[in-house]
């Protein structure tokens, strides 16, 4: 029938209406910004907006202490510095992540070590994490990818066994839950991003939760984000004992964050509902593996990524992605082109221009095949966007488009 003919072959598109859209920012943000300007200071320590932003965040997350930073990348660096990660230490993390997860490791002159992933959730496999531990291992940076929590119980057990710090990268995972606990409150530190491409935006910005609840730990984290200056009294303490960067958040960012936080529960609930509906709508398709959620997890779906069994469907992942896009549903091959350790930075062992430091301190290698499951995920995954502004009709048409394309290729195999 003509309605089953692929759009790429001249048939009607599965997506017949524009995707729902909406405004992320409005009068609520403008009001907070005006109040920030009326303070006559935009410095976080002198004003009230960053302080209120953190107070609101702490109440939402049920934590005693958190520290604001200039970006999510900075948040991870601050957590690593506060954890005592230093020259020659090894830090285990995910090979499917943004460079922001890795920058802080290398700026501390530590060595990234990559563990393999679960093939369904795309998050760290605890068994692979433990297999990568050496006497030089100092910390684990878990990446809760796309709103999906890592399997934290075994990871925390491994960390306690080997006396390692655990830092949670929650840049894509606001209000994500693991067995009833919020991601970012389980490890030693939780790191969040308020970059414009996250659930909430302050343009750029970040937060570090201090999960020990200890004031001294909070002071170390706070200082590491502010040149190691101590700003807990009327005077600024500049008696520095080691190097720390300047990653301060401004009052303008804090002001926008106050308004954005009020919208966060609605944003995450909508994304969760839409992601779960897509899974239900495609879980019976042969050759299609839906985005798996960690057992005991609640996903806030920053994006949705399913996998294509190329043998069962008789088409490549790239063909499926291209065909789905032609149906009016933008689809992207994988999340990133390659696992991060295949980037030139690691292949050339060059974190700094014209230098092999700190890689020269270690025998850790970054060859293809190091994390075979992660590599296979990126070779077979198709990523589609989810937005809180989508409509139920949008989700129905996404499901219909995936089913239409899968049915065509399945029929081709059967015929």
N, C-alpha and C positions, 0 to 999 in steps of 0.2 A: 504494500500500500504506500501511497505517496508520502503520508505523514511519517512513515518509518524510514524513508530515504534520508541518508545523512545530508546535512547541510553542505558538507564539503563536496558532495556529489550533486548539489543543486536542489536538495530537498528543503523543507521548511525548518527553521531553527527551533530547537527545544526551548530556548529562552526568548519569549516573544515580547516581553515588556522590559523597560529599564529597571535596573536594580534600585531598591530603595536607598535614599540618601538622607542626610541630616546634618545639622550644624553641631560641631563639637563644643563650640565656645559661644557664650551669649552674655546677657546682662549680668549674670551671676559673677562671671570672671571679671567683667568690666568694673563692677562695684568693688571687688576686692583689690583690683589694680589701682583704682582711684584712692582707696584708703591707704594703700602702700605709698603712693606718691605724696599723699598729705602728711605722712610721717616726717617728711623732709630728710629721710635717709633710706637708702636701699641696701644697707649693709646688714647682714643677717643677725649679728650680735646686738646691734643697736635698735633694730626694728622688732615688730611683733608677728609678722606674717609667716616667716619660716618656723618660728616657735609654735604658732598655732597649727600650721600644717603638720608638724611632727606630733603635736598633741592629739590631733584628730586621727592621724595614722595609727598612733600607739593605741588609742581606744578601739579602733576598728580591728586591729590585729591582736589586741590583748597582750601587748608587751610594755615593759616599763621604760625602756630606753631605745631611741633610734637617733641616727645622725643623718643630716641632709648633705648631699654632695652635688657636684656640678653635672654629673652624668651617671648612667648605670655602669659604664666602664670604670669611672672613678670609684663608685661604690665597691666594686669587686677589688680594686687595688687597695682601697682603704682597709677592707676586711683582711686581705692577705697581709698587709703591713702590720695591722693590729694583732694578727695571729702569730707574728714573729717569723713569717716566711722570709728567707734571706738567701744570700749568695750560695749557689750550688744545691739548694734544697730541690726536691722533686715534688711536683703537684699533679695529682691525677685528675683528669677531667674528660669531657666528651669530645669526640672528633667531629660531631655535627653541632656546630654552634657558630656564633658570630665572633669576630676577632676581639670584640670587647671582653669576652671571657678570658682571653689569653694575654692581653696587654699588661695587666697588672702583675701576672706571673713573671713575665720577662723583664718588666721594669724593676722588679725585686731581684733580678738576676738569678731567678730560679728556673727550673727546667720543666716545661710541660710534658707530661706523660699521658698517653691516650689509652683509655680502656674501651672495650667494645660495648655494643649496645644490645638491648632487647629488640628483636626484629619486629615486634608489634607496637610497642609504646615509643620506640625511638629514644629511649633514655638509658642511662648507664646500667649495665649488667653487673650486679654485685659480685658475682664470681670472677668476672674479668677484672674488676677493680682490685680485688684481693690478690689476684695473680700478678698484678703490676707493682705491688708494694715491694720496696727495697729498704735497706737501712737508711737511705737518704730521703725517703718519703716524709713529707711534713704535713700535707693537707690534701683534702679532696674537694674539688669544686664541682658540685652536682648541678646540672643544667636541667631545669624543669621545662622541657621544650614544648612550645605551642600551647601552654596552659595545662599540660599533663604532668602530674607529679611523678617524681622518681620513686622507686621502691625504697623508702627511707629506713624502714626497720632494719633490714640486713646491712645497709650501708652504715648506719649508726653503730650497729654491733661490731662491724669490722673496724670502724674508726676507734671505738673504745678499746678494742682488743690490741690495736697497734698504736694507740695514743696519738691519733691524728686529729687535726682540726677539720671541721666540715663547714664549708661555705656554700650556701645555696644561691644559685643564680636564678632569680625569679623575674627576670626582665620581661618574659612573655607569660607570666603565670600569676597574675593578681587574683586573689581570693581562691586560688586553687587549694584543694584540701586533700590530705592523705590520712585516711582512717580517722576523720574528724578533726585533724589538726591542720592549721593553715601552713602551706608551704612558705618558707621563710622564717618560721618560728621553731623549726625542729633541729637544725644544725647549730653550730656556734654563732654563725652570723647569717642573716638573710640579706640579699642584695637586690634592689629593685631599680627599674629605669622609668623615668618620666619623659623619655624621648618622644618625639612627635609620632613615632610609629609603634606606640604601645597602647595598652588599654586606656590609660589616661595620659595626658600630655601637659607639660609645662614648657614645651619647646625642646629643652634638654634638662636633665636633672636626674637625681638618684637618691636612694635612701638605703641606709644600712641598719638592720635591726641588731641589737646587742642582746642575745638570747640568754646569756648567763644571768642577766638581771643585776649584775654587780656594778656598783658605781665606778670602781677603779677601771674595770674593763671599758665602760662607757667613756671615761675620761681619755683613755688611750685611743679609742676609735675617733672620738671627737677631735682630739689634737692631731691625729694623723691626716685628717681632712683639711687642716688649717695650719700647715707649715710646722706642726708640733707646738704651736702656741697654745697656752692654757688661758681660756677666757671664762673662768668660772667665778670671777669676783670682779670688783671694780677695776682692778689692774690686770694688765696683760703680762703673763709670765713668758719670758723669752729665753729662759735658761735651757737651751736645747741640748739634747744628748744624742740624737741621731736624726737622719734626714727624713723629711716627710714633705709631700707635695701640697700645693694649694688647690683644693677642690671644693671651694665654698659655693653654696647656693645663694642666689640673690633674693631679695625681698619680692621682686617681680615674679620670679618663678614660684616662690612660696605662696604668693597671693593667688595665682592661677591654680596652684595645687589644692588650695582650700576648697575652691568651687568644684574642681574636678573630682575630688574624693567623694563628694556628696552623690555624684552620678555613678560611682564605681560599682556598687551592688547591682544596679539595674543593668549596666553594661555587661557584667560578667554573667548574670542570670540569662540575659538574652542570648549571649554567645553560647553558653552551655546548652540551652534548649535547642538552638539551631544545630549545633554540632551533633548532639545526641539524635536529633531527627534524621540527619543525613546518614548516620550509622545505621539506624533502623531501616532506612529506605534502601540501603544497598547491601546489607549484610548477607542476603541470600544469593548474591550474584556470583556465579562461578568465575574464577580468575580475578576477582576483585577482593582485596583485603582491606577492610575499613580501618580507620585510625583507632588503634587499641588504647584503651585507658587502663592505667595501672590498677590492679586489684585493690579495692578499698579507696580508690581515687575519685575525685570530682574535678572535671576538666573545664577550664574557662576559655578554651579554644581561641587562641590568638590567630591561628589558621587551621585548616583541616587538610590532612595529608593521608591519602590512601595509597595502596601499592597495587601494581599491575603484575599479574603472573603472565609473562610474555608467552610462555609455552601454551598455557591453557587458552589464552585469547587469540593466539596467532598473530599478534601485532607487537610492536615495540612500545615501550613506555612513551617515547617521543611521538610516535604515531597517535597513540591514544590521547595524549595531551593536546596535540595539534587539532585532532578531530573534535575533541570536546570544546576547545576554544572556538572553533567554527560554528558550534551550536549556540554560541552566545554566552558561554560560561568560561570566562578567562581561567586558564589552567596553566600551570608552570611545571616544568620537569624538575622534581626534587625541591629541596629547600635552598641548598647552595650547590654550586657545580661539582665540587669535590670535597672530600673530607679535608679538614683544615691542615692536617700534617702534610698534604701533598702540595700546599702552597709554596711558592719560591722561598719564602722566609725560612721554612723548615728544611726544604730541599737543599738550599744553599747554606743553611745553618748560619744565618745572618740576621740577628735581631737589631743590630746597630750597623750603620753603613761602615764598610771597610773593617769589619770585626767579626770574629766567630765566637765572641764572648756572649753569653755564658755557656754556649753549647760545647765549647772546648773543655769544659770541666767534667763532661759526662760521656759515657759510651752509649747513651740512649740514641736509637736510630728511628727514622721516619719513613720506612720503605712502604711501597704499595703492598697491600695484603696484611698490614699490621693489625687492622680492625676489619676483618672481612665482612662481618654482618653490617657494620656501618656503611662500608663501601657499597654493599649490595642494596641497602635501603635507598641510597641516593641514586642508584642506577635504575630503580624500579618504582620510585615514588612520584605521585602527581599531587601537587599542592593547589588548593583553591582557597580563595579568600572567604572570610566570614566577617560580617559587620553587624553591630547591634542595630543598625538602621535598616537592615534587610527586612523584608516582609515574609509572611508565611508563604505567599505565592512564589517569592524568590527561591525559597528552600525547596518547595515542590518542584520547581523547574530545574533546579540543580540536580535533584534526585532523578527527575525524568531524563535529563540530559546524560547523566552517567549511565543510567539503565539503557537508554537508546544506543549509545556508542558501544557499550559492552555487548548488547544483544546482537548488534551487527557483526562484531568480530567473532562472537561465539558461533553465530550461524555460518560464518565463513569457514571456521574450523570444522564444524559438523558436516558441512557440505563438501 
